[in-house]
Amino acid sequence: MGSGDIDIHVNLANLTEANVPNLPASKITSGALAVERVPNLPSSQITSGTIDAARIPELHLISGSLHNAQIPGLLASKITGGVFSLALIPTLPATKVPNLENLNGAITNSQIPDLNTLSGSITHSQLQDDSVREFNILNSAVTSNKIRDDAVISTKLLDAAVTTDKIHDLAVDTDKLGPFAVTTAKIANDAVTNDIIGPLAVTTGKIDNLAVTNAKLGALAVDTAKLGPGAVIESKIQDLNVTTDKIANLAIKSAKIEDRAVISSKIALASLVDEHMSLSVKQNLFPGYAYAYVGTYPNYYDGLRIPILPNMWCVDDADPAKNICVVDTGSYAGAVRVNTTSSRMLAFVSIPPGWEARSLQVMTSNLAGSSSGNPVNLSMSAHHVPMGNGTRTSVLSATAVTNVRQYINTGVVGVGVETTAESFLMIRVVPTSIYQGIMGGWVVLNQIG
């Protein structure tokens, strides 16, 4: 054979493990070995670098438990949570427990065990304010010989802490109460009864103004023997407080009534039907007669109806003769009429002090012709005129008509011509024919208030 290259063709398909020599690790410079090719490594083989968290399994996934030898000694600072059970705490020698007297500050409520399991005693200087509560004290544990004189003062008692069942009979007497210590707010309702009050113990100087009300007085508790001369005066009696059922029969006599003390404004309308009041008295006190149109007794008598009789009408100065005609025969005898159609008919009704005019009505009728006997509505107006003044105030529109009840002023029941001085109501009717007559009329007065 001559020199030069020789081409050798080897078939590696039939290469066996025996044909591969041992290879040093330096010959493997790329790729990755399968897990099966890596043996178990001792920790001495890992001498540098850091194993990341992904390479460390979670401890709770490890079965079994750690031996004591596998747990290193732990510093107290490493234990920051949880609570040791009593079984894990060894018996402590006395040298480990300091003297309580040498402690700074105060023991809190949570640091004090049940006192009945301790021997010895705790002084008050070792207790924090409010550290001893009711549930820390056994029933009947605190007796009077365990309480220092003047140790219990009002500032150390909760509101309502001392109840009657906690006070011995006769333990609280007057020399143990400070001035003004017992106020009405500290006395239960109905707690002070007659048998608890000594004779003459309650004097007028001990009763505040307005302290004794009707609700605090028993029925018939105040009689004449308990009232001093001049003790009951008008300013001490509320309005409407003295009613007829509180006045004995024949108790009010003329000698006990001042002159002009009883006036019409002080007498209720219902009293007009009192069978004890004579007709002459009623007529002297009130004009007219009691008038009812709504309600039930005693509010049935709504006011006083003042009649306007035919002879109370007159004519204005449009009639030269100033005449008014009175029908004296036939079905309309007593009716009045004008003598000329230019005349107006007027009537006047007095309004006493303390009263008001609320409504009025004038009855008219045709006196002749085919409409004879039928009512006829005529225009009517009314004015309020003070006595001695003459200033007229219109209280009823001129569009009002007769034969229909007209309400004074706004036309609302209860709103009328109020007056506190003598005055009168002037009523004016406008006939359109001399055969239109007035049969009469009325005005209703009511007491103001």
Helices and strands as residue ranges (DSSP letters): G 12-14, G 17-19, G 25-27, G 35-37, G 43-45, G 53-55, G 59-61, G 68-70, G 76-78, G 86-88, G 94-96, G 100-102, G 109-111, G 115-117, G 124-126, G 134-136, G 144-146, G 154-156, G 164-166, G 174-176, G 184-186, G 194-196, G 204-206, G 214-216, G 224-226, G 234-236, G 244-246, G 254-256, G 264-266, G 269-273, H 279-285, E 289-292, E 301-308, G 310-312, E 314-315, E 324-326, G 330-332, E 336-338, E 345-351, E 355-366, E 379-386, E 393-401, E 406-407, E 417-418, E 423-430, E 436-447
